[in-house]
């Protein structure tokens, strides 16, 4: 279906339209119909997708009056068209009359001057009953021949007058079709702009509402529908005070002053609104308001904060990543999962290397804040001034070397998420006071600034120190201690996790062997025994480092006790030499002596003590099942019985 339809009142005009459309390379649908039939033809063309209608005379006028929502281009009557009709009319003799619209009548003066003849003219006020009056008037004025369009010529014959139809020539059809092309182009541009505007209104995150100068709604987009509970078709045309009585949009029609950042109630929702008057020639003729749900605004602000920081703080570990089956560990995981569902502050106790940060990651990812950021900071790793600027941020010029434009702090970056304060016991009393304010007031102030910034963060703190003893010694603020110790979680040291040691050892060994593209080595029963006997003062971190050494140094398919002792020597040997050949571990175990043979031999008493403790722990884990305990320990039941008897 062509986008331009030509409704020709007579066949000759249709023929001319075909010729001109071919010369222009224009796709054109041509109908031959006049008056009411022409209106029907135009309506049919519109149903098929036509965008512009071209017609002539009364038929064009009737199409315009029919309410068809399409532009109608009228084929004009040009000077050449009238001149042709004039010479045909002269063949009938007598004075010549012409009945037509003002545009045609006014254009006759120059033609009369050229021809030296005056026409008897009648200007139509409409193209209905007035045609009859016009023909009667020119007849009474002495006209014997009438020239005009088809309707005028037909009426002239009814009055007994000769008539000549003013036909449209190629020039005027060409002019009309060029105009139709221009109208089509403009219409397409307007349609594109309209669709763009509709897309903006429909898919923007903002509610948009516009008023006319009487305070009636003219624009009401889907977000406005959702927030107000009104449908657009019901709201448009109504006074805004009827649709959103809580708002004060209409007041701008009187004041003419914009109001930005206003907090309003729309339905049951609090929104931030920007209201701007539309002023034309000094007169307020309308109001445009945009508004957004405050919670959406806060979410967007948070995303912008994270994006601008360029750091993308995210948690990496879940509870599924925490390996182990010992009762002590399972109890800690179970308790941590319960804590994750709350928003309360958690204090994690545990020796160095027990996995406090991993638990913090898992707590965050199991919490309602999982979609927010997870920001971790080690309070012992930075000097006081640097830690303060990292936690709270600073404004430009706050101190020498401050970044241009300032910098947001970690509390800001953790907004709507979790901040993990590792080794909080190492924080200075002054910083403890600032952290306490964040917990109590939910706000921070950047260094060098006087502006308060609200933050919504959950705090997870961790320490290997006895904070309660530090409070007694006035080394840690009592008020902060009770603030962070709402929920507490104690992680078991590795030496208390039994065969979890072997599970973790094998896991780390496989991980490092794969990364080195080597076959995964197997731990012998003797190697497992040495791993279980060792007290692991550095806990999981030390075990991981040991397995990395073994993966690098061992090329065979099996790792025995000798390799385990050699790997452990790298860490313990140096300490023993520094202590004159003895070492006391962090757990308070007895001194260890170095041997010239292996460089790492436990004293007999120490071996017996550790061995006895290990056997008792495994028996407890197996519910007193000696066969299972012996299997786990890698010894026979006879050997187990003998050791218990020696006990």
N, C-alpha and C positions, 0 to 999 in steps of 0.2 A: 504493500500500500504506500503510495506516494504521500509526502508530508504536505503537499500543496494540492488543493482541489480547485478546479476551474468550473464554475457553474455558468454555462452560456445560455442566455435566454433564446438564442436562435442558432441554427446550424452553421450559418456563415461565420459567426463569431467563434464557434468551436473550431472550425477549419483554420481560422487565423491563429488561434491559440496553439493548435498542433504544430503549425509551421514555426512559430516563434519559439516554442519549447524545444523543438529539435535543434534550432540554431543556437540556443543557449545551452544545450546539453542538459536540460532540466527535466527531471522526472515529474510528470504531471498527470493527475487523474482528471478527466474531462467529462462533465455531465451536460446534457442538453435539456434544460428545464427552466421554466420561468414562474414568477410569482410564487404561490404556495407550493407548487411542485418543486420549485428551486429550493425552497426552505427544507423540504423533505430530503432532497438530494444532499444538501449541506449536512443535515443531521446524520444521514447514512455515512457520509465521508468521515464525520467526526468519530463515529463508532468504530470505524476501521483504522483510526489512528492519525487522521489528518490534523495538521497543526495550524494551517492558514487557509482561508477560503478567499477566492477571487471571483467576483461577479460584477454585474453592471446594472445601473439604473434602479428601477423599483425593486427588482429581484434582490439586488444587493442590500437595499434599504430594509426589505422585509426580513432578510436573514439576520441583519443586525438587531432588528426589533424582536426577534424570536426568542431571545435569551440564550442563544448558543454561546457557550463559553470559549469562543475562538475569535481571533482578530479577522475582520473582513476587509479586504482591499477592493475598492470600487474602481472598475475600468473607467478612466476619465473620458470626457468628450473633448477632443482637441479641436484646434482651429481648422485643421485639414478635414476633420470629420464633418464639421458644420459647413465648410466650403463645398464639399462634395454634395451634401444634401441641398444646399442652396441652388447649385446649378441644375440639379434634378428638378427642384421645385419651380424654377423659372420656366420650365417647359410647360407648366400648367398656367403660366401667366399670373396676373393679380398680385396684390400685396401679399407678403409672406409673414405669417405669424409664427411665433415660437413660445412654447410654454416649458419652463424648466426651473431647476433650483437656482438659488442666488449665484453660486460660483460660475455657472454657465452663462447666465444672463449678463453678469458684470463683465465677462470676457468678450462680449459681442461688440463693444464700442470701437475697438481698434479695427475689427473686421468691417464694420459699417463704414468707417473712414476710408478703408482701402477700396471697398466696393462702390462707395458713393450712394448707398441705399440704406434706408432706415427700416428695421424690422418692427413689426407690431409685437411687443413683448409682454409676457406675464410671468411674474416671479412666484413660484410655488412656496407656500408656507409649510405644507406637508405633501406627501406623495399619495394621499388617499382621495378623499372626496374633492380636494382642492383642484385636481386635474380637470374635472368636469367644469368647475367654475372658470378655470383658466381658458379652456377651449371656447366656452361661451363668451368670455370677455373679448378675446381676440377676434372672434367672428363679428361681434357687435361693433368692434373698432374698424371693421372693413377687410379683415384678412380673408383671402380666398384659398390660400394654401397654408398648411401647417407643417412645419418640420419639427421633429422631436423623437423621443424614444418610442419604443413599441407601444407602451400604454397610451402616450399622447396621440400617436398616429391613429390608433384604433378608436379613441374617443372622438377625434376629429371627423372620422368617417361616419360616426353616429350622428354628428351634427350636419352632415351633407357636405363637408369640406374635403378637398383633396389633401393628401398627406404624403410625406416622405419621411421614412425612418432614417434617423441619424445613426449610421452604422460606425462601429469602431474599426479603425484601420490598424495596420500592422504596428505603426509607431506607438499608438496608445496602448495596445496589448503588450508590446515590449516593455513600455514604461510600467504598466501594472505588474507584470511578472517580476521585473527587477525589484519593484517595491515589495512584492510578496517574499522574495528571497531575503531582502534586508529584514523584514519583519520576522521571518522564520529564524534568522540568525540571532536577532535580539531576544526572541522568545526562548530559544535554546540556551542562551547565556543566562537569562533570568531563571530558567528552570534549573540550570546547574547551580546557580547561586542559592536558589531556594532549597535545593537538595542538600547543599553544603550547610546552610543555616539550620535545616531540619536535623541533619546529623549532629551538628554541634549542640543543638538544644536537647536532642534525645539522648546523647551518649556522654555529655559532660557530667562530671561528678557534682556539679553545682545545681541547686534548684534555681530556675530562672522564672521570673514573673514580671510582666510589663503591664502598665496601666495607661489608659488614655487620659485626656485632660479632665474627664468627669469622674475619674477614679474607678473606671470599669476595667476588668482584666482583659487584655488582648493577647497575651502569651502566657502559657502555663505548661511547663515541660514535664516529662515523666518523673523527675526527682521531686518536683513540687507536688505532683500527684501523690507520690509515696509518703512524703513527709506530712502533707495536709490531710490525706484521706479523701480528697475530692478528685473526681475524674475531670480531665481537661474539657471535655465537651459540656460538662455541667458548670464548670467554673468560668469559662470564657464568656464574657458579656455581662457577668454579674459584678456588682460593686465589691471591691476587695474587702470592705468591712464586713461583708456578709460571709465571705469564704474564709478569711483569716482575720477574725476580729481582734486577735491578740497583737497583730502587727501594727505598725504605724506608717506603712508605706505611703498612704494617701496624704499624710501631713506634709510631705515634700512638695505637693502641688501648691501649697500655700507658702512654704518657706523658700523653696527653690534652692535649698542648700543640701549638698550631698552629705550622707552619714555613712561612715565606713567602720567596719569592725564592731557593729552593734550586736549584742547578744539578745536574742528574742526567743520566745516560745511559739512553736508552730505545732499545734496538736499536743502530743506528749513529748515532743522532741525539742531540745535546746539547739539553736543554730547560731552561726555567726553570719551576719548579713551585711552586704554592701548595697546601699541605696543611692542611686544617682538620678537627678532630675534631667529630663530632656527639654532643653531650652531652645526655642526658635524665635529669632528676632526679639530677644529679651523677654519672651513669654514662655512660661512653663506649660508644655503641652503633653507631658506624660512623665512616667517614672519607670526606670528599669531597676530591678532588684535581683541580686544573686545571693544565694545563701547556701550554707553547707552544714551538715550535722557536725557538732563539735567533736564527737568521737572520731569521725572520718578525718577531720582536720588534724586531730592529734596523731592519728596513725600516719597520715601523710607527712606531718612534721617530723615524726620519728624516722621514717624512711629517708627523708631528705638529710637528716642529721647523719645517718649511717652512710649514705652515699657520699656526702661531702667529706666525711672523715677518710674515706678511701681505704678503710682497714678491714671491713667485713668480719667482725668478731662472731664466730659461730662455735657451738659445742660439737665435739667429734665422737664422743663415746657414749654408749648406752649401757644399761645394766647387763645386756647380753654380752658385752665385751669384757665384763669382769669375770675372769676365770677362777674356778675353785668350787669345791664341794664340802669343805670343812664346816662343821656346825657354827664355828665362830664367824666365818665369812658369810654364810647363808643368813645368819641372824642379822648381821650388819646390812646386807642387801635388802632383806625384808623390811627392816626399820626405815631404811632410806627411801624405799618405794612409798611407804606411808607418808613420810615427810614431803615427798615430791608433790603430793596433791594439795598441800597447803601453800600459803604465801608467807609463812613465818621464816624468820632468820634461823639458819642452821650453823652450828659450830661443830666442825669435824676435828676430832683428836686422832693423832696417830704418829708413830715414829716416822722419821725420814724414810721415804721410799716405800711407804705402805699403800700408796695409790689414792691419796686424799683428793688430788685434782681430778683423777678419773671419776671418782664418786661425785664430785661437784658437776662435771659434765653430764653424767647420767641423771642426776637430780634435776638439772635444768631441762633435759630433753624429755623427761617424764612428767614435767609440770605443765600447767596451763600457759606458761610463758614460753613454751618451746619455739613459737614462731618469732620471738624476739631475740635480741643479741645475747651472746654469752661473752662477757669480758673478764679475763683473768689477769691478775697482777700479783707479783711476788713482792711483798712488802719488805723482805730482807734483802732484795737484790738491788735496791736503789737508795742513794742518800736521801736524807729528809727533804731537802728543797726540791730535788728532782721528782721525788715521789708525790709531793704536794701538787706540783704543776701537772703531773700526769693524771692524778685523781680528779682534780678540780678544774683544770684548764686555766687559761689566762687570756687577757686582752692584749691588743697591740701596745707595746711600750711598757708593759707591766714590769719588765726587768731587762737588763742588758742581754741582748741576744734573743729576745722574744720574737717569735715568728710574725711577719707582717700579716695583719688581719686577725691575729690571735689564734687560739687553738681550743677546741672543745676538750673537756676532761673525760676520763673514763666513766665517771658516773653519768655524764650526759650521753655518752655513746651506749651505755647500758640501759637507757630509758625504755621502759616496757619489757625489760628482760632481766638478766641476772648478772651480778658482779661477784666474782670470786676473789676474796682477799686472802691469799695464801700467806702463811707465817705472820699472822696479824699480831702475834706477841712481840714481834720486832719493831712495831710501829712506835714512833715517839709519842710522848704524852700530848704534845700540841696537835699532832695530826689525829690522835685518838679523839680529841675534843671536836674536831671538824667532822670526823666520820659520825660521831654521836649525833651531831646536828642533822646530818642527812637522814639518819634513821628516825629521829624524832619529828622533824619538820617536813621531810620529803622535798628538800630544796637545797641548792648549792649556790655558791657565789664564786665566779672565776677570780683568779689572782688579778689585782689591779682594777677590779670592777666594783660598782656599787649596785648592780642589778641582780636580783634574785631570780634564779631559773628553777622552776619546779621539775622534779624528776620522780619517776616511778620505777624503783628498782628493788629486786629481792637480793639480799645479801647472804652469801654463803662464805663463812670464814673458816680458816683451818690453822692449826698450830700443832707443834710437837712438844710445846712447853706446857707446864702446869699453870694455867692462867689464874686459878684460884689462889695458888701460893704467891703468884706475882701481885695479886690484889692485896694480900696481907702484907707484902713487902713494899707496897705502894709503887710498884713498877708498872702496874697496869690499872687504868681507871675502873673503879668499881661499877660506876653507872654504865659504862660501855660494856663491861663484862656481862652484866645482867641483860643488856640489850641484845647482845649477840648470842647469848646462851639460852635462847628460847627453846630450841630443839637441839639436842646434842647427839653426836654419833661417834662412837669409838671404833676405830679400825684395828683389827688384830694384827700383831706383828707376824712376820712370815714364820718364825720359829714355833708359833702356836697354831699353825694351820696344817700340821701333819703332812699327809701325802699331797696336799696342794702344791708343795715344793716341787715334787716330781712332775705334776701336771704342767705347772708353769715352765719348768726347766725344758721339758720336751717341746712345749709350744714355742718358746723363744729359740731353741736350737733349730727347729724346723724353719722358722721365719728367717733366721740368718743364713742357713744353708741354702734356702731358695734364692735369697738375694745374691748370694755368691755363686749361684748356679752349680752347687755341689750336691752330691747325694746326701740325703739326711742321715746323720750318724745315729747309732743306737746306744743308749746308756746301759751298761752292764749292771747286774744286781749290786756288785761292789761299788760301782760309781753312784748308784742310787743311795746306797747306805751312807757314803761319805756326804752326799748332798743333804740327807736327813739329819746327820750328826752335826753338821756345821750350824752355828747359832745365827747366821745371817744378820749381823748388826746393821747392814745397809738395806735389809729387806728386799722387796721385789726389784728395786733399782739395782742393787748389788747382784742379785741373781741374773738379771738380764745382761748386765755387763760381763758376768762370768761366762754365760752361754755364748756371747758374742766372741769372747776370746777363744773358746773351744771351737767354734765354727771356723775361725780364722786359722787355728793352729793344727787342727786334727783333719787329716786327709783320708783316714781309714774309715771303715764302716762301723767301727765300734769305739766307744769311749769308756775307759775303765777308771778305777780309783786313782791310778797314778796321774792320769790327765786332769782329773778333777782337782787333785791336790796341787798340781802345777799351776792350774788356772787360778786357784784361790791364792797361791803364793804371791802372784803379781800384785795383789791388793794388800795382803796381810804382812808379807815379808818386809816391805819397806817400813811399816809401822813398828815391827818388832825390832828392827835394827836401830831405829830412832830411840826406842825405849830400852836399849841395852840388851836386846834378845828376848824381851818379854812384851806382851801386849794384853791390855784389859779391854774387852769389847764394851760397846755402849750399853749392852744389857746387863753389865756388872758381873760377867763370868770371870773365872779365875785366870791368872796369868798363863800364857802359852809360851813354851820354849821352842827355840829353833834348833833343828838337828842338822848336823853337817851332812847327813845322808840324804834326807829328802828336803830339808829346809823348812819343813812344816809338820811337826809331830805333836799331837796333844799329849799332855801329861796323863799318866795312867789313871790317876784319880779323876781328872776332868773327863776322860773318855768314859769311865764307868758312870759318872754322874749324868752325862748327856745321854749315854746309851740307856740307862735305867729310865730316865724321863721319857725318852722316845718310846720305849717298850710300853710303859704305862699308858702313854697317850694313845698309841695304836690299839692297845687292848680296850681302852675306853671307847674308842671310835667303833670298834668291831663288836661291842657289847660282850666282851670277855671271850670271844671266839678265838681260841689259840691257833687253830689251823689257819684261819683267815689272817690273823695278825702275823704269823710266821711267813705266810705268802707275801704280804705287803712289805715285810722287812727284808725279804730275800734270804731267809735262813730256814733251816729245818725245824720241825716241832721239837726235836730232841735238843737242839742248840738253844731254842727259846726256853725250854723247860730248865736247862742247866743254868742259863743266865738268871732266870727268875729265882732259882734255888740259891744261887750265890748272893743275889740281891743284897 
